[in-house]
Amino acid sequence: APPDGDTLGFFTVSTAVLIPLLRKDLRFDAMRAFAPVTLVGTMPMLAVCGPHVPARDLPELLDLLRREPGRRTYGSGGAGSLNHLAGQLLAARAGASAVHVPYRGAGPAIAGVIAGDVDYLVEGIASLHRLVRDGALRGLAVCSRARSALLPGLPTAAEGGLSDFEILNWFAVFAPAATPAPSM
C-alpha cells in the first residue's frame, strides 16, 4: 500500500516479530516495511491441558513432562507462532521435552487438546477462559505476573513453579514505514 496513512495493519507479536525472525523466505523485511502507530492492548497466555491428561495443575504437568520426556505433545496454531514457542519454552523450563504438533490455526489446536489428540496448549486467555470454566479444558496457569479476573482461582505460572514465565500477546497498529507523521 502507498505510505499515505490510508492503509493500516493490525499485527500481533507473532505476525510482527516472531514470524519475520524465524522465516527467512518472506518477501519483505517487516522491520523496515512497517512502522508502529499504537499499541492496542496485551493479553496473557494461558497454559491448559486436556481432560485426558493426568496432571491437575502446572507442577503436575511439569513433573509429567520430566518423567515422560519426548512422549507428551503440545499443540499450536502453527510453527513459529507465539503459542508454538510458548509451549516449547514451558517444556524447556521444566527441563523436559515435548513433541510439537502444529495446526492450521488456534481453533483446530484447541479442538485437538479437547479431543485428546495433543496433551497441552499455551494460548490466549480470551480463546480459552470459557472452555476452562465449562470444564472442556483444565486450566493449569495464567502466564502473567498477576492472576486474571477472567479466572481468578487459577494461579500464575510463577505460583506453579515457573518464575518469570510471563507470556503476553500484544496487538498493535502499524503503517507502511514511509507514512508521514500526522500534522497537528
Solvent accessible surface area in square Angstrom, and as a share of the most:
residue,aa,sasa,rsa
1,A,92,0.71
2,P,87,0.55
3,P,59,0.37
4,D,77,0.40
5,G,35,0.34
6,D,126,0.65
7,T,64,0.37
8,L,98,0.49
9,G,22,0.22
10,F,127,0.53
11,F,29,0.12
12,T,35,0.20
13,V,18,0.10
14,S,18,0.12
15,T,77,0.45
16,A,8,0.06
17,V,49,0.28
18,L,29,0.14
19,I,40,0.20
20,P,22,0.14
21,L,109,0.54
22,L,94,0.47
23,R,112,0.41
24,K,173,0.73
25,D,98,0.51
26,L,52,0.26
27,R,238,0.87
28,F,104,0.43
29,D,66,0.34
30,A,9,0.07
31,M,143,0.64
32,R,192,0.70
33,A,36,0.28
34,F,59,0.25
35,A,34,0.26
36,P,102,0.64
37,V,84,0.48
38,T,70,0.41
39,L,110,0.55
40,V,87,0.50
41,G,25,0.24
42,T,78,0.45
43,M,30,0.13
44,P,31,0.19
45,M,4,0.02
46,L,0,0.00
47,A,0,0.00
48,V,0,0.00
49,C,0,0.00
50,G,0,0.00
51,P,71,0.45
52,H,83,0.37
53,V,1,0.01
54,P,80,0.51
55,A,2,0.02
56,R,148,0.54
57,D,54,0.28
58,L,1,0.01
59,P,59,0.37
60,E,74,0.33
61,L,0,0.00
62,L,6,0.03
63,D,63,0.33
64,L,5,0.03
65,L,0,0.00
66,R,112,0.41
67,R,165,0.60
68,E,36,0.16
69,P,89,0.56
70,G,36,0.34
71,R,158,0.58
72,R,30,0.11
73,T,30,0.17
74,Y,0,0.00
75,G,0,0.00
76,S,0,0.00
77,G,20,0.19
78,G,16,0.16
79,A,69,0.53
80,G,6,0.06
81,S,20,0.13
82,L,22,0.11
83,N,8,0.04
84,H,33,0.15
85,L,58,0.29
86,A,2,0.01
87,G,0,0.00
88,Q,76,0.34
89,L,78,0.39
90,L,1,0.00
91,A,0,0.00
92,A,55,0.43
93,R,94,0.34
94,A,4,0.03
95,G,69,0.66
96,A,18,0.14
97,S,47,0.30
98,A,13,0.10
99,V,71,0.41
100,H,43,0.19
101,V,46,0.26
102,P,74,0.46
103,Y,48,0.18
104,R,235,0.86
105,G,25,0.24
106,A,35,0.27
107,G,47,0.46
108,P,64,0.40
109,A,0,0.00
110,I,17,0.09
111,A,56,0.43
112,G,3,0.03
113,V,0,0.00
114,I,68,0.34
115,A,74,0.57
116,G,31,0.30
117,D,101,0.52
118,V,1,0.01
119,D,12,0.06
120,Y,0,0.00
121,L,0,0.00
122,V,0,0.00
123,E,19,0.08
124,G,0,0.00
125,I,6,0.03
126,A,65,0.50
127,S,53,0.34
128,L,0,0.00
129,H,17,0.08
130,R,166,0.60
131,L,50,0.25
132,V,25,0.14
133,R,139,0.51
134,D,118,0.61
135,G,53,0.51
136,A,31,0.24
137,L,5,0.03
138,R,44,0.16
139,G,12,0.12
140,L,1,0.01
141,A,1,0.01
142,V,1,0.00
143,C,0,0.00
144,S,17,0.11
145,R,188,0.69
146,A,69,0.53
147,R,113,0.41
148,S,17,0.11
149,A,102,0.79
150,L,69,0.35
151,L,16,0.08
152,P,89,0.56
153,G,64,0.62
154,L,21,0.10
155,P,39,0.24
156,T,5,0.03
157,A,1,0.01
158,A,57,0.44
159,E,101,0.45
160,G,7,0.07
161,G,59,0.57
162,L,7,0.03
163,S,69,0.44
164,D,121,0.63
165,F,7,0.03
166,E,61,0.27
167,I,18,0.09
168,L,62,0.31
169,N,21,0.11
170,W,61,0.21
171,F,44,0.18
172,A,6,0.05
173,V,28,0.16
174,F,25,0.10
175,A,6,0.05
176,P,21,0.13
177,A,48,0.37
178,A,76,0.59
179,T,34,0.20
180,P,95,0.60
181,A,89,0.69
182,P,111,0.70
183,S,111,0.72
184,M,226,1.01
